[in-house]
């Protein structure tokens, strides 16, 4: 269970934004659209930073 609600919300929002950016695009369209690529990359970075902030119990 996620203990950091803010991080969980950031993860959800970033994932939703990524989906909004690419919905309806073909791979070829995405590959030639630098603006969309940049937006998706930006939100992947946000998602990764939020994951690092999650409090995950130790497995050991």
N, C-alpha and C positions, 0 to 999 in steps of 0.2 A: 504494500500500500504506500502511496506517495504521502510523505509527511509535509512536504512543502507545497502548499496549494498555489502559491504564486508561480513557482516553477512549472507546475503541472499546467496551469493556465497558459503560461508562455508557450509551452510545448504544443498544446492544443491549438492556440491561435496561429502559431507559425505553420503548423501542418495545414490548417484550414486555408491560410493565405496561399501557400504553395499550390494547393489544389485549385483555388480560384484562378491563379495565374495560368495554369496549364490546361484547364478544362476547355475542351473544344479544339485544342491545338493538335496537329499531327506531330510526329517526331521531327519531320522535315521542317515544319514551320517553327518549332521550338529551336531547332539547330541554327536557324538563320535569324532569330529574333534576339539580339543581344540585350535588349532592355528586359525582356522576360527572363532570360538566363541570369542576368544580374539580380533581378528581384528574387528569383528562386534561390540563388546562392546566398543572398543576404539572409533570407529566412531559414535556410539550412544552418547557417552560422548561429543565428538566434536560437534555433532548436538545440544545437549542440551545447551552447553555453548554458541553456536552461537545464539540460540533462546533467551537466557537471555540478549544478547547484542542488540536485536532489539528494536528500538524506537517505542513503541506501544502507540497510543494516549489513554488518560484516558477515561474510559467508563462513568465516573461520572461528 
